[in-house]
Amino acid sequence: MRKPGVKAIVCCKGKILLILRDNVPTIAYPNKWNLPGGGIEDGEAPEMAMRRELEEEINLKDLQLNYVGTTTYSEGSLVYRFFCEVTDEQFASIKLGSEGQRLGWFTPDEVMAMIKENAYSPYLAVYFEKFIEPIRLFLGGKHDIEPTDTRLEVSI
């Protein structure tokens, strides 16, 4: 079982930010697209972990984070999820940190098409399949989405 983690759905101008993971065979899901995020350190609250990961991975600070719930996967891992909309100024400051090959901005339709290409980890694929409509609502300006705790089956 993995330690609890955090993931952010970072949005700007109708698109979602994804990071192409390093192509290193010793990491989980090498050369696959993923959301910014990572593990929660001992004694760290989920929101603080999310802020730390966003700063480390893509140089984003002082964000308005919208907590949207937790996802528990069938093997027991737990992920706290956040939405955030970046301003034009924040968008200009985004740059890849020390992890990952590159950044990409994708529409919800492009995200769904990439699932069929096996471009994500199975965890992210089942999450997008279940929650693409709330993501579309957030991209459309509805930022008061009720947090949802859900359990998802994942085939590894």
PyMOL commands that set and color helices and strands:
alter all, ss='L'
color gray80, all
select helices_A, chain A and resi 46-58+88-93+108-116+122-139
alter helices_A, ss='H'
color red, helices_A
select strands_A, chain A and resi 5-12+15-20+33-34+37-39+66-73+78-85+102-106+150-152
alter strands_A, ss='S'
color yellow, strands_A
deselect
rebuild
show_as cartoon
